[in-house]
Amino acid sequence: MPLLSPRTRTPLRLTAATVGAVLLATGCNAAAKDGGSGGAGGEGGGKSFTLVTPDPVAQNEFLKLAVLGVKAAAKAHDGSQKVFQSSDTDSRQQNVASAVDAAPDVIALVGFEFADIVAQQAEAHPKQQFLLVDACTKKTYENVTCAVFREHEAVFLAGAEAGLLTKSKKVGAVDVLDTPQFRRYSEPFAAGAKKVEPGARSRTLFVGGQSPFNDAARAKDQASTLASGGVDQVMAAAAAGNTGVFQAAEAKGFRAYGVDANQCLTSPGEVVDNVLKKTDVAVEKGIGQILDGKGGTTVSYGLKEGGMSLTGLEPGLDDSKCLIAEPANAGVLKRVKKLRDDIVAGKLTVDDPAA
């Protein structure tokens, strides 16, 4: 079963600078004619790379990082890159077909939505190299390289922050679905809190329903329920519904933790820290791996590889608007850095709910 993530449906603020980075050029595929996708690329004399996204980039920080990754790969290899942005199942299939027709050196695709499509194309085009990020095909192919993430390691660290900051000794999570993959965003949060505060108790509520990835109202209700039970630190893993969690945090007075990118910028004063998933690292390194003749494998990115982190552990913390940046929390960060170092060194193992 492919690994899933709340990432592809989490809208975040887009700066003017990044808008320019992902402006769409006219594409020749059917999806582009429908306005669902487009290509953005540069010319170069070396290798060529194409990135296909499952959703439009403009409202998605996770996908914006993927664009930066393919651009970095093109620069590193004196090559060119194109980005095809999809909007639905049909445009995803059409964009992948268009990318295969162009026969670039590597086609990178982000998201579990592409697992079956890549499997079909890999069998039909064995000479084409594919990089599938944040998922993998059920069957192994020599021309498919997978990059997956150990989200649970960084979530554990966020949970440790929560355990050190909770006053009620009650932490919780609003998760998208009750599956092993999505419990990577809730169970390690509880484990991290209990690591530093053995008396901490935890509770997880799930969004579920017909639109679990995009139900801010339901996520807000679930977060409010947690707050009514005394939870004062909440992991927000509700995809686009995170906005509802942050609204509840403002109304109820608890603190929240974001995912994928710096969500402190969207809700300053409510978000302590964020679990960062660095798609740019996975895309750039994955392309390099394939060009080095080491494709056809699955690579896992966690804290050690720099694929997962917290905003609080990254440069630019002072400008992040995250509550963890406050001077009073310096001791919390020091403790969390020690836990991070222990995980990287193999001294501390975080249980993976999806194992």
Protein Blocks (a to p, Z undefined) as FASTA:
>chain_A
ZZddfklmcccdddfklmmmmcccddfbfklmnopaccdddddfbdcdddddfbdfklom
klmmmmmmmmmmmmmnopaddddddfbfklmmmmmmmmmmnopabdcdedjklmmmmmmm
mmmmmmbccddehiacfbdcfkbccddddfklmmmmmmmmmmmmpmnlpacdddfbdcfk
lmmmmmmmmmmmmmmmmmbccddddfelmllmlcfklmmmmmmmmmmnopabdcdfehjm
lmmmmmmmmmnopacddehiacklmmghjambdcdddfklmmmmmmmmmmnopghiacdd
dfknopaccfklpghklmnopaklpmklmmmmmmmmmmmmmmmnopaccddfkZZ
